[in-house]
C-alpha cells in the first residue's frame, strides 16, 4: 500500500512545481509592457520603398556603440542583439545576412549594400517597437548620410527567456540602449522631416566623368544691423540634416568660408563643417 501513497505524493509535488513554473513564466504582462512602450515612443512611418519619411515619429538617442544598419536598398535590415551591455550581431545577425544574400540578385551578398555602424549617442528614427515572447524588438531608421538612408533591427532579450519581466524591468532594459531625444530635438527633426526632400543626385562613376574643381566663395558680408541676442537661458540652436542653407545661416550665422564642389556646397565654421547637397544639409561634422 505504500507505493500508491508515494505515487500520489510525487504526483502532487509535480503538479505543484508545474503550476509554480507557469505562474512564474507569466510574472509580467506583455500587453502592459507594450502599452507603456507605446506611451514612450511614436513609430515613424516611411514610404513603401523606405527612401523617405511619410509621418515623423520619435527620434531616439542610441546609448550603446555597435548598432549596425544597412542601406534601405537591402531587402532586409541587419539584426543586432543587446547582450551583456553591448550591441552585437552574433549568430542571429549572421543568419539574417544569409537571408539577405538569398534575396539579393546577381549573386551579391549583404556586403554589397552600403553599411553604417552608429557611434555612442547618435540619433535616428524609431519605426517600430513590439513585445515578443522572449524579447523586445525595435526597428530603427536613419537620416540621410551622403544621400543614403539606413535601417536596422535591434533585439533586446529578456534576462530569463522563460519569464516575462515586469513593466518597470522591461522599460529599464530598453532605456539602457536608447531613449527619446529631448523635445527641442524632436521638434526640429520632425519639422524638417515634413519638408520636401532634396532631389536625388545621380551617381556618376569617377572614371566616366572628371570631378569638378573646388571653387571657394567668399561669405557674404555681415548684416549692418546685428541680430537680436538670445536670452541667456535659451538652448543652443540645433543643426540637423535636411535644413536649408538659409535656415542654417539664420540659426548660427554666416560661415567663415564657403566651398563649392559640383552640386555640393560646404560651409566652414570655427568648430563645424556642414555639407549641403542641392541646397539641403546632407552631412554635419
Secondary structure, DSSP 8 states (H G I E B T S, - for coil): -HHHHHHHHHHHHHHHHHHHHHHHHTSS-HHHHHHHHHHH----EE-TTSSSEEE---EEEE-SS-EEEEETTSSS-EEEEEETTEEE-HHHHHHHHHHHHHHSGGG--GGGS-EEEE-TT-EEEEEEEEE-SSEEEEEEE---BTTB-EEEEEEEE-SSTTS---HHHHHHHHHHHEEE--HHHHHHHHHHHTS----------TTTS-----EEE------SS------TT-------TT-BHHHHHHHH---SEEEEETTEEEEE-SS-EEEEETTEEEEE-
